Amino acid sequence: MVNDNIFKEVNDSYTLSEAVKEAQRCLNCKVPSCKKGCPISNDIPDWIAQLAKGNFGNAMHIINSRSNLPAVCGRVCGHERQCEGNCVLGKKGNRINIGKLERFVADFDSTAGLTHEAIPEKSRGRVAVIGSGPAGLTIAGDLARQGFAIEIFEMESEPGGVLMYGIPEYRLPKEVVRREIKKIENLGVIFHLNSTVGEEITIDQLFDQGFDAIFMGTGTGIPKRLEIPGGNNKAIRQAIRFLRRVSLYESGLIDRREVIVGDGDRVFVIGCGNTAIDAARTAIRMGSKEVSVVYHRTIDSMSALRSEYDEAVAEGVKFLWNTSIVKINAITDDKIDTIVLNIDGQEHEVDADHVVMAIGSAPAARIVSTTTGIEVDEKGYVLTRDNPYGMTTRKGVFAGGDVTNRPATVVHAMRDAKLVAEGIARYVDAIKLLATIECDN
Ligand code: SF4
């Protein structure tokens, strides 16, 4: 286990009195623009009003009615572009810190053990959920509350997907993810860990076990490659795998040497989304002496949050705008010597130890290749329909999250998953009704 503080969470929580005071600033607008800005339509003014009166349990109940992961959303959502970005008080530069309040309510509820949701009777049908990232957990939480028996199949030894292995500890502590997952487990959801659908078990076998519907929230596991001279060098790291290794190292599960990046290295991160910034800030924490983010457009086009960018700059990450990587010169097939960058049309050769790719990834074919009837597009993304929402070309198999190429952030994956959960509920209710009619006849 890492024994220093380099991964300590960077943003502090409110104290109880600070949270209540902040909540009391809310105007409780009749037409709350903050709620419109929230992708999952969280009833923000309602729970803030309860918090302002010190009714923490009520605040939690209201949040739970829309979100399964409030302690996560309170930390990693793009509040500046969503709820907070729409708060009317923002016009005077004094918007309510909605994310920090949501995080406070969720953390306070967990530590004080305030709310206990009753386990609903599981009478509406059985649903298998493959993958336990934000989409899978949302489906599980929503459907379990509605009376479905849910079993999650997760290939890793711990649930959480990108929340556990893709977002660094300093932004989202693993203990917070574990607490949120525990709440979902408390709804009666069963987790099968180290269980890879498409290897140990197939979709067809899950149907044979009696599941009425199956949800694929398996994300994207095949990173995009760098199509340039030297682009096959083994020293090119994939951001998501680098973050995963750091996460495993930080949990004490692998040795420091297996992380590879760090200790005086010069690191170039390609791409400028939140994963790129996570990788850059993590490389700094691992001791890299020079970390640069290489982006082919300007700051105005980056998909990363401005607050993440500001914090990265404060920690020493450099940003190279209008820049692309055009060549990698290697010493061996797993050691980089220099890279050639095209900056504003001029080529520059610079020393480099690692290139970290953060330009996205595509779905693995493990599940669709081990069953029939699930069609994908030319890039491997699973095709789904709108009625019932999220169903693939195979009856009873639904998909959502990154594997369908729709959502881009944790909360957008959750919004999409909530719609898919409605689609699954409608589908299972319909087949059960049909079965009853056939029996009666
Ligand atoms: Fe409160 Fe701002 Fe939402 Fe109005 S817009 S209800 S002030 S958080």
Residues whose N, C-alpha, C, O or C-beta is under 5 A from the ligand:
A	BS01	SF4	C26 L27 N28 C29 P32 S33 C34 P45 N86 C87 V88 L89 I96
